Amino acid sequence: MERSDTGGCAILKPSGARMKIMKKTILFLFVTLALSEVLLRVFFKPSPPPPLFDVATMPSVLAEPWFPEWEREHAKLTREFKAYELYALEPFDGKYVGVTSEGYRRTLNAIAETEKATHIGLFGGSTMWGGLARDSHTIASELSAALNGTGFPAWVTNYGQVGFVFSQEIHQALRISYSTKPPQVMIFMDGVCDILAGLANFVNGVTDPAGKPWEYDKYHYLFQMGKTGEVAWSDVAKKSMLVRRLLKVAEQRGWVEPDRKNRFVAPTEQDKSRLAEQVSDQYLRTLATASRAFRGTGARPIFVLQPAIFLKNPLSEEEKEAMDRNKAWQGIVADAYAKIRAGSQKLPSDVEFWDISEIFQGSSETLYADIMHYSEAGNRKIAQALSSRLRAQPDPLL
């Protein structure tokens, strides 16, 4: 060690030789850790769990001349964090995909917004948003065309958001109901997306569909959002193969509690039945609570049970191929829908619940773009069904 005097204080400094040894030791440790990580990833890469759902796009949609451009535009969409509702899309102006300055999908309304036109708001997940459909053929655009084409002046806003489940939509709608120009009619279309979202959460170790569906991989979501300051770096570290192997040894020796996040759990038939009951109960409780919450807001809430490919009969050839790859979940969707229908019979008489889940029955046409999203023809049929119901059951507002 070298000695130096500074203002009467003696400071010991490492000698040049010792400093070199320290640097080499640090470099050696860094290289060893990096090499260990690489070797573990090459030779001990864990097998990923099998995909829960095969969401391949139908060949007929892939063959559409507009689809490649739609896909390019869709890939450019970005999101911003929104408290309680998780996120909202940022504005985008594409040829087939547009997002307004408020973060909502562009709707092609057949008339201008006027006081005479009834303002209708549509809420839902990606099926309502218009996954795999052009702006002009979302349910919202098709509903506007159907209503205005029959002399029913309507201005439709598509509040659907990709990935939203029923409870998120209700919070979103309550916030919008207190805005300066809220919709007079609010239509919530849900069902299969809540079921599949609940199933995905269960398989990742979350048994309550009302839990936080993205928390198990929160760090990945926050990185996508650019919110790196909110990332818990302990979660990031756990993505290291070396850290994971060390944690596994520690778990086996009982030094630490097992971490069940991101662990694949194969559900039993009893698990599926229990989950179907959980999802249906959660849906009906949310529906009843929301119906009461909207009283006094001036809005007319309508709750719609959406069609699901798992229940369609007959299927087109390409729909059948898609279903063959997802047959494992047909029973749970049918079970949950049956429970929702049965529970809806006990709802108060002033709750508007429309079951349009069977409007595709008897059609062999391809009405789905994948196992969750509708084709543009499917969107049109749903819009026509909603249009018919609205015209047949007018409210004093209308």
C-alpha positions in Angstrom: 0.0 0.0 0.0 1.2 3.6 -0.7 0.9 6.3 2.0 0.1 9.9 1.4 -0.4 12.8 3.8 -3.2 15.3 3.1 -3.6 18.1 5.6 -2.1 15.9 8.4 -4.4 12.9 7.6 -2.7 9.8 6.4 -4.5 8.0 3.5 -3.6 4.6 2.4 -3.9 4.0 -1.3 -3.6 0.7 -3.1 -0.3 0.2 -4.8 -0.3 -0.1 -8.6 0.2 -3.8 -8.4 -2.7 -4.3 -6.1 -5.0 -2.1 -8.2 -4.2 -4.2 -11.2 -5.1 -7.4 -9.3 -8.4 -5.9 -8.2 -9.3 -4.9 -11.7 -8.4 -8.3 -13.1 -10.4 -10.0 -10.3 -13.5 -7.9 -11.1 -13.1 -8.5 -14.8 -12.7 -12.3 -14.1 -15.9 -12.4 -12.0 -17.8 -10.4 -14.6 -16.7 -12.7 -17.5 -17.4 -15.8 -15.4 -20.9 -14.7 -14.6 -21.6 -13.7 -18.2 -20.2 -17.0 -19.5 -22.2 -19.0 -16.9 -25.4 -17.2 -18.0 -24.7 -18.0 -21.7 -23.9 -21.6 -21.0 -27.0 -22.1 -18.9 -29.2 -20.5 -21.6 -27.6 -22.7 -24.3 -27.6 -26.1 -22.4 -30.3 -25.7 -19.7 -32.9 -23.6 -21.5 -36.2 -24.4 -19.8 -39.0 -25.7 -22.1 -41.7 -23.0 -22.3 -45.2 -24.0 -21.3 -47.4 -25.0 -24.3 -49.4 -22.1 -25.6 -52.8 -21.9 -24.0 -54.7 -20.9 -27.1 -54.0 -21.1 -30.8 -55.0 -17.7 -32.1 -53.8 -18.1 -35.6 -55.6 -15.8 -38.0 -58.0 -17.5 -40.4 -56.6 -18.1 -43.9 -59.4 -16.2 -45.5 -58.4 -13.1 -43.5 -54.8 -13.5 -44.3 -55.7 -13.7 -48.0 -57.4 -10.3 -48.0 -55.5 -7.7 -50.1 -55.8 -5.1 -47.3 -54.5 -7.3 -44.5 -50.7 -6.9 -44.9 -51.1 -3.1 -44.6 -53.5 -3.5 -41.6 -51.0 -5.7 -39.9 -48.1 -3.2 -40.5 -50.3 -0.4 -39.1 -51.4 -2.4 -36.1 -47.8 -3.2 -35.2 -47.1 0.5 -35.0 -49.7 1.2 -32.3 -48.3 2.3 -28.9 -49.9 2.6 -25.5 -49.7 4.9 -22.5 -50.4 4.0 -18.9 -53.8 4.9 -17.5 -54.5 4.5 -13.8 -57.1 1.8 -13.0 -57.8 1.0 -16.6 -54.2 -0.1 -17.2 -53.6 1.7 -20.5 -55.0 3.6 -23.5 -53.8 3.6 -27.1 -51.9 6.7 -28.3 -53.3 8.6 -31.4 -52.6 7.0 -34.7 -53.7 7.8 -38.3 -53.4 4.9 -40.6 -55.2 3.9 -43.7 -57.1 1.0 -42.0 -56.4 1.6 -38.3 -57.0 4.9 -36.7 -56.9 6.0 -33.1 -58.4 9.3 -32.0 -56.7 11.9 -29.8 -58.7 10.5 -26.9 -57.2 7.0 -27.5 -60.3 5.4 -29.0 -60.6 3.5 -32.3 -61.7 5.6 -35.2 -65.4 5.1 -36.2 -66.8 6.0 -39.5 -70.1 7.5 -38.7 -72.7 7.9 -41.4 -73.8 11.3 -40.2 -72.3 14.3 -38.5 -72.5 14.6 -34.7 -75.7 16.6 -33.9 -78.0 17.1 -31.0 -80.7 15.1 -32.9 -78.4 12.1 -33.1 -78.4 9.6 -30.2 -74.9 9.2 -28.9 -74.1 5.5 -28.4 -71.0 4.3 -26.7 -69.7 0.7 -27.3 -67.5 -0.9 -24.7 -65.6 -4.1 -24.8 -62.2 -5.7 -25.3 -60.4 -6.3 -28.6 -63.5 -7.9 -30.2 -65.3 -4.6 -29.8 -62.2 -2.6 -30.6 -62.0 -4.3 -33.9 -59.1 -6.8 -33.9 -58.3 -7.9 -37.5 -60.9 -5.5 -39.0 -60.6 -2.2 -40.8 -62.0 1.0 -39.3 -64.9 0.9 -41.7 -65.9 -2.6 -40.6 -65.7 -2.6 -36.8 -68.9 -3.2 -34.9 -69.1 0.5 -34.2 -68.8 1.6 -37.8 -71.2 -1.1 -38.9 -73.7 -0.2 -36.2 -73.7 3.5 -37.2 -74.3 2.5 -40.9 -77.1 0.1 -39.9 -78.9 2.6 -37.6 -78.6 5.6 -39.8 -79.5 3.5 -42.8 -82.9 2.8 -41.3 -83.7 6.4 -40.3 -82.4 6.1 -36.7 -79.9 9.1 -36.3 -77.0 7.8 -34.2 -73.5 8.9 -33.5 -71.4 5.9 -32.4 -68.2 6.0 -30.4 -66.0 2.9 -30.1 -64.6 2.9 -26.5 -63.3 -0.7 -26.8 -59.7 -1.4 -25.8 -57.5 -4.3 -26.6 -57.3 -6.7 -23.7 -60.0 -5.1 -21.5 -62.3 -7.2 -19.4 -65.7 -6.3 -18.1 -64.6 -4.7 -14.8 -62.2 -2.4 -16.6 -64.9 -1.3 -19.1 -67.2 -0.4 -16.2 -64.6 1.8 -14.6 -63.9 3.4 -18.0 -67.6 4.0 -18.7 -68.3 5.5 -15.2 -65.4 8.0 -15.8 -66.8 8.8 -19.3 -70.4 9.2 -17.9 -69.2 12.3 -16.0 -67.5 13.9 -19.0 -69.0 16.9 -20.8 -70.5 14.8 -23.6 -71.2 11.3 -22.3 -73.1 8.7 -24.4 -76.8 8.4 -23.8 -76.6 4.6 -24.5 -73.7 2.5 -23.3 -73.5 -1.1 -24.7 -71.1 -3.5 -23.0 -70.3 -6.6 -25.0 -68.4 -9.3 -23.1 -68.3 -13.0 -22.4 -65.6 -15.2 -24.0 -62.7 -12.7 -23.5 -63.4 -12.7 -19.7 -63.4 -16.5 -19.7 -60.2 -16.9 -21.6 -58.5 -14.1 -19.6 -59.5 -15.8 -16.4 -58.2 -19.2 -17.7 -54.9 -17.6 -18.7 -54.5 -16.2 -15.2 -55.3 -19.5 -13.5 -52.7 -21.4 -15.5 -50.2 -18.8 -14.4 -51.1 -19.6 -10.8 -53.8 -16.9 -10.3 -57.0 -18.6 -9.3 -59.1 -15.4 -9.0 -60.1 -13.9 -12.3 -60.7 -10.6 -10.5 -57.0 -10.4 -9.7 -54.3 -8.4 -11.6 -53.9 -10.3 -14.9 -50.6 -8.7 -15.8 -48.8 -8.6 -12.5 -47.0 -11.9 -13.0 -45.0 -10.4 -15.8 -45.3 -6.7 -14.7 -41.7 -5.9 -15.5 -42.2 -6.9 -19.2 -45.3 -4.8 -19.5 -43.7 -1.7 -17.9 -40.7 -2.0 -20.2 -43.1 -2.0 -23.2 -44.7 1.1 -21.8 -41.4 2.8 -21.4 -42.0 3.0 -17.6 -38.6 1.6 -16.7 -38.5 3.7 -13.5 -41.4 1.6 -12.1 -39.7 -1.7 -12.7 -38.7 -3.8 -9.7 -35.2 -4.8 -10.6 -35.5 -7.9 -8.4 -38.1 -9.2 -10.9 -35.8 -8.4 -13.8 -32.9 -10.3 -12.1 -35.1 -13.3 -11.7 -35.2 -13.6 -15.5 -31.5 -14.5 -15.4 -30.9 -18.2 -15.8 -28.1 -18.1 -13.3 -30.3 -16.4 -10.7 -33.1 -18.8 -11.4 -30.9 -21.9 -11.0 -29.5 -20.6 -7.7 -33.1 -19.8 -6.5 -34.1 -23.3 -7.5 -31.3 -24.8 -5.3 -32.3 -22.5 -2.5 -35.9 -23.5 -2.8 -35.0 -27.2 -2.8 -32.9 -26.7 0.4 -35.7 -24.8 2.0 -33.8 -21.6 2.3 -36.4 -19.5 0.5 -40.2 -19.8 -0.1 -41.0 -21.2 -3.6 -42.0 -18.5 -6.1 -45.0 -19.7 -8.1 -45.1 -16.8 -10.5 -44.6 -17.8 -14.1 -45.0 -21.5 -13.2 -47.1 -23.5 -15.5 -49.9 -25.4 -13.8 -52.0 -27.8 -15.8 -55.7 -27.4 -14.7 -57.8 -30.4 -13.9 -61.4 -30.8 -15.0 -62.5 -29.7 -11.5 -60.3 -26.6 -11.8 -61.9 -25.7 -15.1 -65.4 -26.1 -13.7 -64.5 -24.0 -10.7 -63.0 -21.4 -12.9 -66.1 -21.3 -15.1 -68.1 -20.7 -12.0 -65.7 -18.0 -10.8 -65.8 -16.2 -14.1 -69.6 -16.3 -14.5 -70.1 -15.2 -10.8 -67.7 -12.3 -11.3 -69.4 -11.3 -14.5 -72.9 -11.3 -13.0 -71.8 -9.5 -9.8 -70.1 -6.8 -11.9 -73.1 -6.5 -14.1 -75.5 -6.0 -11.2 -73.2 -3.6 -9.5 -72.7 -1.6 -12.7 -76.4 -1.4 -13.4 -76.9 0.3 -10.0 -73.8 2.5 -10.4 -75.2 4.1 -13.6 -78.5 5.1 -12.0 -78.6 8.9 -11.9 -75.9 9.4 -14.6 -78.5 9.8 -17.4 -77.0 6.9 -19.3 -78.8 3.7 -20.4 -76.5 0.7 -19.8 -77.1 -2.4 -21.9 -75.1 -5.6 -21.2 -74.6 -8.0 -24.1 -73.4 -11.6 -24.0 -71.2 -12.0 -27.1 -71.0 -14.9 -29.6 -68.2 -17.4 -29.2 -66.7 -19.7 -31.7 -66.7 -22.4 -29.1 -70.5 -22.5 -29.3 -71.0 -22.0 -33.1 -72.7 -24.7 -35.1 -72.1 -25.3 -37.9 -68.5 -24.2 -38.3 -66.9 -23.3 -41.6 -64.0 -25.5 -42.7 -61.3 -23.0 -41.5 -63.3 -22.4 -38.2 -63.4 -26.1 -37.6 -59.6 -26.4 -38.1 -59.1 -23.6 -35.6 -61.5 -25.2 -33.1 -59.7 -28.6 -33.4 -56.6 -26.8 -32.2 -58.5 -25.3 -29.2 -60.9 -28.1 -28.2 -59.5 -28.3 -24.7 -61.3 -25.0 -23.8 -64.7 -25.7 -25.5 -66.2 -27.3 -22.4 -65.2 -24.5 -20.0 -66.6 -21.7 -22.3 -69.9 -23.6 -22.7 -70.1 -24.2 -19.0 -69.4 -20.5 -18.2 -72.0 -19.3 -20.8 -74.6 -21.7 -19.4 -74.0 -20.3 -15.9 -74.2 -16.7 -17.1 -77.5 -17.4 -18.9 -78.9 -19.1 -15.8 -77.8 -16.3 -13.5 -79.1 -13.6 -15.9 -82.6 -14.9 -15.2 -82.3 -13.7 -11.6 -81.2 -10.2 -12.5 -83.5 -7.3 -11.5 -86.2 -6.5 -14.1 -84.7 -3.0 -14.8 -81.3 -4.5 -15.9 -81.0 -4.7 -19.7 -79.2 -8.0 -20.6 -79.2 -9.0 -24.2 -78.0 -12.5 -25.1 -76.9 -12.5 -28.7 -74.5 -15.4 -28.3 -76.4 -17.6 -30.7 -76.9 -15.2 -33.6 -74.3 -17.1 -35.7 -76.0 -20.4 -35.2 -77.0 -22.1 -38.5 -74.5 -20.2 -40.6 -71.6 -22.1 -42.2 -70.0 -18.8 -43.3 -66.6 -17.9 -41.7 -67.6 -15.3 -39.1 -64.4 -15.4 -37.0 -61.0 -14.0 -37.9 -59.4 -16.2 -35.2 -60.8 -18.0 -32.1 -61.6 -14.7 -30.4 -62.1 -12.0 -33.0 -64.8 -11.7 -35.5 -64.4 -11.4 -39.2 -65.7 -8.3 -40.9 -68.8 -10.3 -41.8 -69.2 -11.3 -38.2 -68.9 -7.7 -37.0 -71.7 -6.8 -39.5 -74.0 -9.5 -38.2 -73.5 -8.3 -34.6 -74.1 -4.7 -35.6 -77.3 -5.7 -37.3 -78.5 -7.6 -34.2 -77.7 -4.6 -32.0 -79.4 -2.3 -34.4 -82.6 -4.4 -34.5 -82.7 -4.6 -30.7 -82.2 -0.8 -30.3 -85.0 0.0 -32.8 -87.3 -2.6 -31.3 -86.7 -1.5 -27.6 -86.6 2.3 -27.7 -85.9 4.1 -24.5 -87.5 7.4 -23.6 -84.1 8.9 -24.4 -84.4 7.7 -28.0 
